[in-house]
Amino acid sequence: MNQQNMNTIRYQDELQRQFNGLPNTLQDIIGHYNVLHRTLMLSVLDEYMCIREQDFIPLCENLDCDQPLYDTNDSECVSRYIINGVSHFCCEYCASKGEAEMRIYHRAALRKKAKMNAMVKHLH
């Protein structure tokens, strides 16, 4: 085994020792972090950089629909102001279902954020 491999193994052992010394709450938070996220997200962001805004066709914002909305000013399109933003839907059914889902996900995100804040305060 060469010197570089030995240093890497020692470094990993030291990191593991420090990690094991952390409270379980922090170990759980760190465990949720995906190291590959940034690397994998780079290719997605590169694809988005290639898309021009005028080539983008908006879709119905109901998660189960994805119907293209060629003109969001069209009388067929249903627009609603939901949680600090305007959302566009292809029909009234999608609008009511999509709005309900958005509000559910928003409340879940707020609960998760409050829980994380409480955990962080508890650690201090």
C-alpha positions as CSV (number, residue, x, y, z in Angstrom):
1,M,0.0,0.0,0.0
2,N,1.4,3.4,-1.0
3,Q,1.6,6.5,1.2
4,Q,-1.3,8.2,-0.4
5,N,-3.6,5.3,0.2
6,M,-2.5,5.1,3.9
7,N,-3.2,8.8,4.3
8,T,-6.6,8.5,2.8
9,I,-7.5,5.6,5.1
10,R,-6.2,7.5,8.2
11,Y,-8.2,10.6,7.1
12,Q,-11.4,8.5,6.7
13,D,-10.9,6.8,10.0
14,E,-10.5,10.2,11.7
15,L,-13.7,11.5,10.0
16,Q,-15.6,8.4,11.1
17,R,-14.4,8.9,14.7
18,Q,-15.5,12.6,14.7
19,F,-18.8,11.6,13.1
20,N,-19.5,9.0,15.8
21,G,-18.8,11.6,18.5
22,L,-21.7,13.8,17.2
23,P,-25.2,13.6,18.8
24,N,-27.6,11.2,17.0
25,T,-29.8,14.1,15.8
26,L,-26.9,15.6,13.9
27,Q,-25.8,12.2,12.6
28,D,-29.4,11.7,11.2
29,I,-29.3,15.1,9.5
30,I,-25.9,14.4,7.9
31,G,-27.2,11.0,6.8
32,H,-29.9,12.6,4.7
33,Y,-27.4,14.6,2.7
34,N,-26.7,13.1,-0.7
35,V,-23.1,13.7,-1.7
36,L,-23.8,13.1,-5.4
37,H,-26.6,15.6,-5.6
38,R,-24.4,18.5,-6.8
39,T,-22.6,16.4,-9.3
40,L,-25.8,15.0,-10.8
41,M,-27.6,18.3,-10.7
42,L,-24.9,19.9,-12.9
43,S,-26.0,18.0,-15.9
44,V,-29.7,19.0,-15.3
45,L,-28.7,22.7,-15.0
46,D,-26.7,22.5,-18.2
47,E,-29.8,21.2,-20.0
48,Y,-31.8,24.1,-18.6
49,M,-29.2,26.6,-19.8
50,C,-29.7,25.4,-23.4
51,I,-33.5,26.0,-23.3
52,R,-34.5,29.5,-24.5
53,E,-37.4,31.1,-22.7
54,Q,-39.4,31.6,-26.0
55,D,-39.1,27.8,-26.7
56,F,-40.6,26.9,-23.4
57,I,-44.2,25.7,-23.5
58,P,-45.9,25.9,-20.0
59,L,-47.7,22.9,-18.7
60,C,-50.8,22.6,-16.5
61,E,-49.6,22.9,-13.0
62,N,-51.6,20.0,-11.7
63,L,-49.0,17.3,-11.0
64,D,-51.0,14.5,-12.6
65,C,-51.9,16.4,-15.8
66,D,-49.0,18.0,-17.7
67,Q,-51.3,19.3,-20.5
68,P,-49.5,21.9,-22.6
69,L,-50.9,25.4,-22.2
70,Y,-50.0,27.2,-25.4
71,D,-51.5,30.5,-24.3
72,T,-51.9,31.3,-20.6
73,N,-54.0,34.3,-21.5
74,D,-56.5,32.1,-23.3
75,S,-60.1,31.9,-22.0
76,E,-59.7,28.1,-21.7
77,C,-56.8,28.5,-19.2
78,V,-57.7,28.8,-15.5
79,S,-55.3,31.0,-13.5
80,R,-55.3,31.1,-9.7
81,Y,-53.3,33.0,-7.2
82,I,-51.9,30.4,-4.8
83,I,-49.3,30.9,-2.1
84,N,-47.7,34.1,-3.3
85,G,-47.8,33.2,-7.0
86,V,-50.0,32.7,-10.0
87,S,-50.5,29.2,-11.2
88,H,-52.1,28.1,-14.6
89,F,-54.2,25.1,-15.2
90,C,-55.9,23.6,-18.2
91,C,-59.4,23.2,-16.7
92,E,-61.4,23.9,-13.5
93,Y,-60.9,20.3,-12.3
94,C,-57.1,20.5,-12.5
95,A,-57.2,23.9,-10.9
96,S,-59.1,22.7,-7.8
97,K,-57.0,19.5,-7.5
98,G,-53.7,21.3,-8.2
99,E,-54.4,24.0,-5.6
100,A,-55.3,21.5,-3.0
101,E,-52.0,19.6,-3.6
102,M,-49.9,22.7,-3.6
103,R,-51.4,23.8,-0.2
104,I,-50.8,20.3,1.2
105,Y,-47.2,20.2,0.1
106,H,-46.7,23.8,1.3
107,R,-48.0,22.9,4.8
108,A,-45.8,19.8,4.9
109,A,-42.8,21.9,4.0
110,L,-43.6,24.4,6.7
111,R,-44.0,21.6,9.3
112,K,-40.7,20.1,8.3
113,K,-38.9,23.5,8.5
114,A,-40.4,24.1,11.9
115,K,-39.3,20.7,13.1
116,M,-35.8,21.3,11.8
117,N,-35.6,24.7,13.5
118,A,-36.8,23.2,16.8
119,M,-34.1,20.5,16.5
120,V,-31.4,23.1,15.9
121,K,-32.6,25.3,18.8
122,H,-32.6,22.2,21.0
123,L,-29.0,21.5,20.1
124,H,-27.8,25.0,21.2
